């Protein structure tokens, strides 16, 4: 069984992301790609090293996540 957002990406990979730029947020469009061969726990460790402020999020995902899946999003703009 897959999460609803994964089924949605499989059906239609076009996505919108709300990203911070300075003190404001902007919407961006892109295409999501599921990465079933990627190691999501290793990806979390890498992100934690790149963005130390994400350490709490990383620990929560590793603690509560059961079937982790990496997703890459290619932005259009």
KADAGI-V924197 format. One record per backbone hydrogen bond with DSSP energy under -0.5 kcal/mol. CO is the residue of the C=O (numbers start at 1). NH is the residue of the N-H. Records with the same first field share a line. If there is no record, write none. Layout:
BEGIN
CO: NH + NH
END
This chain:
BEGIN
3: 7
4: 8
5: 9
6: 10
7: 11
8: 12
13: 32
15: 30
17: 19 + 28
19: 26
21: 24
24: 21
26: 19
28: 17
29: 76 + 77
30: 15
31: 74
33: 72
35: 38 + 70
38: 40
39: 43
40: 44
41: 45
42: 46
43: 47
44: 48
45: 49
46: 50
47: 51
51: 54
52: 55
54: 58
55: 59
56: 60
57: 61
58: 62
59: 63
60: 64
61: 65
70: 35
72: 33 + 74
73: 75
74: 31
END
